[in-house]
């Protein structure tokens, strides 16, 4: 078993079923991990500032298979049972000229921003 297959197997075993939707592409279903980042008093492009000791729980870390190329999708929305997330930034992780997985920083979308037409 190569490294890419090992990562895919781990995500299938420990990840949750995830749907990735993009305006110009068919929805993609994959197993991925999404975890809250719990960022402590950081400034974001939206000029959010938190007092010392407070945590921002609106950002999440995504770890998904190489087959689901979030790093090549524009305006993608990631959905799991617990909610919908907008992709802020994503990159692929390469080792020995082989893409092993894709990571991303997500932001939870408020329910009123979710567009069913995506």
N, C-alpha and C positions, 0 to 999 in steps of 0.2 A: 504494500500500500504506500503510495507516495504522499507527500505532505499535503497537497491540495485535497486529496481524498480523506485524509485524516481530519482536516479542519471541517470539511463538509459533514463527515460522520459525527463529529463532536457537536456541531450546530444542530444537526437533526435530532440528536439525543437530548441535548440540554436547552435548545432554543425553543421558541414558540412560533407557530405558524404566522407568517407576516405577509401582508399584501402591499405591493408597491405600485402606485398608480402615477401615471404621467400623462399629460394632455395628448402628446403625439405618439403614444405607444400603447400596446396592449398591457393590461395589468400583469404583474409578475408575482407569483406566489413562491415564497422561500421560507426556510427556517432561519431565524435570526435571534440574537440577544439584544435586548434594549434595557438599559439600566440608567437610573437617575444619576446625574453628575454631582448634585449638591454643591454648586459653586459658591464660594464664600466671597463676599463683597468684591465684585468685579464690575467694571464698566462695560456695557454692551453697546452696539451701534444704536440701539433705541434709547440711549442715555439713561439706563436704569442704574441707580446707585443704591447700594444697601448699606445700612449702618453696620459698624463693626459687630461681629458675632451673629449676624443673620445670614441665612442661606437662601439661595435662589434655586428652587427645585423645578424650574420650568425647562431646563436643558437636560438632554439625555444622550447617552453614548450608544451607538448602534454598531454591532459586529455581525456581518452577514457573509454569505458565500460569494465566491468569485463570479458565479453565474449571474448574480443580480448586481449589475454595474451601476450603483448609485452615483459613482464618480463621473459617469457619462450621461446622466439624466438631468434634464433641466426642470426645475420646479416640481420635483417629485414629492409625493405624499406617502408616508409609510404608515400603515395601519396594523394594529394588533387589537386583541380583545379589549384592552384597557384604554385605548384611545387612538387618536390620529396625530401624526407628527410631521412637521415641515423640515426638510433637509436644509441645514445651514451651511455645512461644509462636509465634503466626503473625499476620500482618497482610497486607492487600492494599496495593499501591502504586497510587494514583490520580493521573492527570494529565488535566487539562481534563475532569473529570467522567467519565472512562473508566478502568476498572480495567485496568492494564497487565499486572501479574503479582502473584503471591503469594510472600512470603518467610516463612521459618520457622526457628526454632532447634529442632534435633532432638537427642535423646539416644539413643545406641546402646542397644538392648535386649539384655541377656544372653540366650543361647539358651534357658535354662530359663524365661524370662518370656514367651516367645512363645506366644500362644494361637491355635491353628489354627481355633478356633471363631468368630473375629471376622468 
